[in-house]
Amino acid sequence: MTNPLVQLQQEGQSVWYDNIDRSQIVSGQFKRMLDEDGVLGVTANPTIFEKSISQGHAYDEQISQLISEGKSTNEIYEAVIIHDIRTVADLLRPIYERSDGKDGYVSLEVSPELANDTEGTTAEAARFWKMVDRPNLMIKIPATPAGIPAIYETLRNGINVNVTLIFSLDSYRAVTDAYLRALEDRNGEGHDINRMASVASFFVSRVDTLVDKLLEDQIKAGGNAEQLKALEGKAAIDNARLVYQEFKRTFGTPRFETLKHAGAHVQRPLWASTSTKNPAYRDVLYAEELVGPDTVDTMPLETIENFRDHGRVRNSIEDNIPAAQALFADLEKVGIHYDQVTQQLLDEGVKKFADSFHQLFAGLDGKKNAIKEEKAAR
């Protein structure tokens, strides 16, 4: 039987794996996902990386060596993550080459501490790009007000960008405009733009998590339960479907056509946070309902395994667009405001990643102390 994950490619969608774990690299599990599941790229974040370091021993030898060299926690973090990013980039390099730079990318995130610092973000993106020294690297930059100009500058400097933490249509429009301006400026300066790459990571399940909670709060407060229940579990998918309509419009304009003739690629929407958080919903709901051409779905291991087992593949991204447009008007009528919801999600997203970054460094400190104690006990 054909693997449903591989079938997604026939609909124009690429699956990227949302994890970096050295134990999976060493064991060959990651390579099998490339070979058997059609995984075409990798993303990761501090939350995922912290679990990989703290819950296993794959990093102990390198960390021990770095401790003996007197490295700080930040230096250890960078040495460890750069090692993994380079390894994954090299494993993905054949995909990058045969897809002509469409897929085969691995993403490395700038510090969440810089989410409101344009210059700091731009500088760290350039530093990481130089340190990793791989053409199939993407630097992850959040779509905050300070992040948008950093995204433009980073792309204009010829560095690939994975724009993260996009929740709203307005934010998405600002991201695509930054991408197009960067392409226009580089092209105007005579630089080659046919290997410039960027994806726009639009977060999905978190929208339902928040909207459903707001609806449940209204039901508990005595609202019309039937009316409110009918609105649950729809906002995330409908929001992404409207973004896809905006994607098609933006990259079907004469503005992009001019760039396309110069070799530019579209900035594909990447569906992030596609694991199902609510156990009442189908465990591959978001993966199944957002399939379409020129999209990427970044999946954690559990979603990959579930989709491999029972995912149903169809071109679903443009299902019932009028209903998607109507939903947000209906939510407004019951007092759930799109702009407030998406702003809250962006604020929470920045904080969650910053908290994860702190937890990562605390985990590294804990690992350092455990290794030191083990050495002392010998």
N, C-alpha and C positions, 0 to 999 in steps of 0.2 A: 504494500500500500504506500502511496506517495506521502511523504512527510508534509503535513499542512504548512509547516514553517517554510519549507522550500517552495511550496505552491504560491506563497505570498509574492514571490518575485514575479510570477506570471501576471500579477495584477499591478505591477510597478512599485511594490513596496519592499523596502529593505528592512531586515531585522538587525538591530544592533543589540549587543548584550550589555546590560546595565550592571557591570561588576568587573572588578579587577582583583584577582586572588592568586597569589603566587603558587599556592598548593595546587590549584586547578591547572596552572600553566605547567608545572613540573610533572604532574600526573598524566598529562596528555588530554585531560577532560576538555580543556579549552579548545585544543586543536580539533577534537572530535566534533565540537559544536560548529566549528568552521566548515569541516568536511561533510558532516551528516545533517546538520540542522540549517545550513544556509545562512549562518550568522555572517554579517558583512561589515561589522564595525563594533566599537566598544565605547561606552561611556561609563563614568563612575563619579562618585562624590565622596566627601569626607566621611559620611555616615557608613557607607559600604566599606570603605577602606579601613576604617577603625575596627570594624568587626573582623576583617581578614587578619589584622595584626594581633588583636587582643585574644581571639578565640583559637588561635593555632600556633604552630611553632615554625612555620615556613620562613619567617623573617628573623628568627632568633640569631642565626649565625652572622648575618650581615650587621644586625644591630649590635651584637657583641663586638664585632670588629670595629665598628664606628665608635663605640664607647671607649675602646682601648686607644683610639686615635684622639680622644678628648673632644669629640664632636658634641655640639649643643643639640637639644631636642629638635629645633627647627632644621638644623643641618642634617640630622638623622632622617627626619621626615622627607626632606627634599632628595636625599641620596636614595632612600628606599623607593619613593614614588617614581623618581626619574628612571631608576633601574627597570621597574615594572613597565612603565610607559614605553621605554625604548624596546623592551622585549616584545610587548604586544604589537607595537608599531611594525617591528620586523616580521612578526608572524602574519600581520595583515597586509604587508607590502605587496604580495602577489595579487591580492584582490584590488588594491589601489591601482596597480599597473594595468591589469586587464580590464578594469572598469573606466579607464582613462580619467582617474581622479574623482569618480563619482562616489565610490564607497572605499572601504579599507582604512577608515580613520579611527584613531583613539583620541579621547578628549582628556585634557588636564585642566583642572579648575584653578583660577586665581583665588587668592585668599578671600573668603567671605567678609573679612574685616575691611576690605577695600570696596565694598558695594556702593559706598557713597563718595568714593575718591576716584575721579576720572584720571588724573595724572598717575596716581599710584597703580591703578588697574592697567593702564597702558604700558607703564614701565615694567610691571611684573609679567605681563603677557609677552613683551619683547625678550625679557630675561629667560623665561621658561622656553620660548621658541628657540633661543640660541643654545640653551643647555641640552634640550632633547635632541635637536639637530636631526629631525626627521620630517620629510615633506608631508607625510600623512598624519601629522599631529593637528588637532584642533584645540584652541584655547577656549575654555568655557568662561563666559562673561555674562553676568546677570543683566536683565533688561530693566534696570533701575534708571531713574532720571540721570544719574551720574554715569551709569553704564553705557547709555546710548552713544554719547560722544566718544567713549573709550572703544566701543565696538567699531565705530567709523574709523578712528585713528588706527586701530590695530589692523583692520582689513586694508586700509589705505597703505599700510606699511608692508602689505603682502603676506600677512599672517592669517591662517585659516581660523575661523571663529565659530564655536557652537554657542549661540545665544541662549541663555537659560532663564528660567523663572518668568516665562511669558504666560499671562493669564487672560488678558483682555484684547479685544480687537484694536483699540487705540494703541496699546503697547506694541502689538504685532505690526501695525502700520508704521510706527516709528522705527522698528527694527528693519523692516524691508527697505524703508527709505535710506537708512544708514548704509545698508548693503549696496544699494544702487548708486548712492553718491560716491562710495568708496570705489566701486567699479568704474564709474565715469571719470573720477579724478585720476586713477591709475592709468586708465586707457588714454586719457588726454595727455598724460605725461610720457606716453610712449612705452609703458610697461606692459608685459604680457599678462593677460587676465584669464587665459584658458585653463589654468590650473588653480585659480583662486576658488576656495570652497567655503561654504557656510551653511549651517542648518539653524532653523528657528525652533527651539525646544518649547513646545506649548504644553503646559501641564494639564492633565485631564482629571484623574479621579479625585483630586483635592477639591475640585469645584463641586462635585456631588456631595462630598463629605460635609462641606460647609453649608451649601444650600439645603440639603436634606435636614441638617440640624436646625436651621432657621425655620423650616417648615414644621418640623416636629415640635419646636418651641411654641409655635402658633397654635398647633393642635392642642397641646397641653394647656394653653391659655384660653381654650374654649372656641377656637376658630372652626370654620366649616371643614370638618375632617375629610369628607369625601372630595371636596374641591382641592384641598391642600395635598392630600395623598396622591391625587392624580398628577401632581407636578413633581413628585419625587423621582430621583434616578434618571433624569433627562438632561439636566443643565450641562453636565460635563461633555456628553457626546454632541449635543446641539451646539455648544460653544465652539468645539473643535470643527464641526462641519461648517459653521459660518466662517471660521478662519480659513478653511480650505477654499471657500468661495472667494474670499479676499485674495488668497494666493493666486488663484487662477486669473483673477482680474488684473492684479499687479504685474504678473509675469506674462500677460497677454497684451500689454500696452506697447505702443510704438517706442516708448522710452527704453523698455527692455529689449525689444527687437533689435535696436541699434547695437546694444551691448552684445546680444546673442551673435550677431554677425561678426563681432570681434572675438568670439570664442567663449563668452561668459556662460556659466551654468546658472540655472535657477537656484535660489536659496530654498531648499526643501523644508516643509514643515516636518518637525520631528515630534511625535507624540510621546511625551514623558509622563511618568507616574501612571502607567497603564495597568498596574496590578489592581485587582478589585479589593477595595478595603471593606466593603459591606458584605458580610456573609450571605445576606438575602439575595444578592445579585449573582448572576452566572460568573464563574471565576475567570472567564476569558471575555467578558462582556466588552471591555474597552478595546481589546485587540481585534475582536471580530467586527465591531461597528465602525472602525475608522480605517478601513482598507481602501486604498486608491492609488492611482499613479503619482509618481514623484513625491512619495511620503516615506518617512522612516518611523519605525516603532522600536523604541528601546525598551527591552523587557528584562526584568530580573529572572533569576533561574526558575523560580516557581512558575511564573507565567509561561516561560519557554516550555517547561515540562508539561504543563496543562494544555497548552496550545498544540504541542506535538501529539498529545494523547487524544484530544477531542475538539480541536479548533475547527471551525467551519469557515471556509474561505469564499468570499464573494466581494465584488466591488460594492462597498457599502457606504463610502464616505459622502456620497451625495443623496442618500436616501432622505426623502421628505424634508427638503429645505424649507418650504413654507411653514411647516410645523415648528421647525427650529427657530425661525424668525418670530413666530407667534408666542413661543414659550416665554421669551424674556419679557414680552409685553404682559403676559399673564402673571409672571412673577412680580413685575412692577405693581400690578393692580393689588397684590396682596402684601405690598410693602417690602419686598425683597429687591433691592436696587443693585443692578449689575455693577455699576462703578464702585459702590461700597464693597461689594463682595470681592471683586477682583483686586481692589486696593488692599483689603485685609489679607487676601491670600499672598500678595506680593510681600507685604510687611512680614507676615508669618514665615514665608519661604526664606527670606533673607535671615531672619532670626534663627530658624531651624538649622540652616547650613552653618551659621556662625556658632551655634551651640554644638553642632556636630564636630566642627573644627576644634573647639575647645576640648571636647570629649576625646577626640583623636589624639591631641597632644597630651592629655591626661593619661590616656591609654599607653602612649609611647613612654611617658615618664614611669608608669607602673611597670611596663616591660623592662625598661632600663634598670629599675631597682631590683626586679626579680632576677635578672641576669647577673647583676653585681653581687647580690646575696648568694646566688648559686656558686659563683666563682669563689667568693670568700669562704664558703663552707667546704670547699674541696681540700 
